[in-house]
Amino acid sequence: MNHSGHVVGGILTGGAVCFLASTTGDVELGWETLNEITKSPLSPTQNTKTLLGLFMTTLFMALFPDLDIQSVSQRWFFRIVFVLMGIMHFSGRYDLFVIVAFCAILPVLHQHRGWTHWKITPWAIAVFLATVQEYFHAQQRTYGGFEWENVLELLERYWLFVVACVAGHYMHLFLDARSMRWLKFISNDANHH
């Protein structure tokens, strides 16, 4: 699958994840949400932040496996990460800063079609991020330290983000599958990278 196909797949999957989140009652999705975004884009509500977070997590994971090769998407990805890290640093969100920094370098730790294309990867990333978040929470507690039970609680509390992570990644793998080459509208040749 070419880059644009993965972007379209990520956008469609992100929309599906947001729709799923609205059916569970965790977020509201509708014209009211669109009005909230257009009226005050610089001060979004928690609902809007959650929807945007779910959508961007899905899109990120739909592109994640191919961020290990030099490409236009990789350059734009690292430019966006640079800006996000600056915003997080100057706003004092060091926990998010570290999480984004870890996520940004993960794809380039191995060869292409290596661990980034494994089926277990999105699950491992979700556990890894929950572990990092628990580490930061443990540093701020006056009593007790790091607890694995808290990692599991974080995964349970933010289960929609785990779904977004898994759905985006699996959409990428689905679009890269050899069995998808028969579909003419999907540019998926053997040498697509």
C-alpha positions, 0 to 999 in steps of 0.5 A: 500500500502506498502512503496515501492509501494508509492515510485514507485507511487511517482516516476511515478507521479513525472515524470508525473508532470515534463512532464506536466511542460515541456508541459507548457513551464515552464521548458525544459525536454530532453537530454539537461537537462540530459547533464546539470545535468551530466556535472555540478551536483554541479552547476545546472541551474534554469531549473534543480533546478525547475525540481528537486524541482517538482520531489522531492515535488511530491515524498515527498507528495506521502510519506507524509501521512505515515511519522507519523508511525515509520518505515525505511522510517520515519528514512531516511526521518528525516535523510535527513531533518536533512542534508537539514536543516544544508545546509540551515542554513549554506547557510543562507536560513532561509526561506527555513529552517523554511519551511522544519522544519514546513513540517517535523513535520507536519505528526507527529502532529496527529494519523495515517490516521488522517488529513494527509490522508484527501483530502484537506491536500495538498491544505492546506499545499500549502497555509500554505507554501505560507503564511510562505514564504510571512511572510519572504518576508514581514520581508524583505520589507522596506514598507508594511507588510504581504498581503494575495494578495501576498500569492495568487500571490505566489500560482499563480506563483508557481502553478506547485509546488501546482500541484506537492503537490496535485498530489503526495498526491492524488497518495498516497490516490489512492494507499491506496484505498480499491478498489485497493486491487483487483490488485494483483501487489499492496500489499494493505492489510487492515493491511499494517501499 
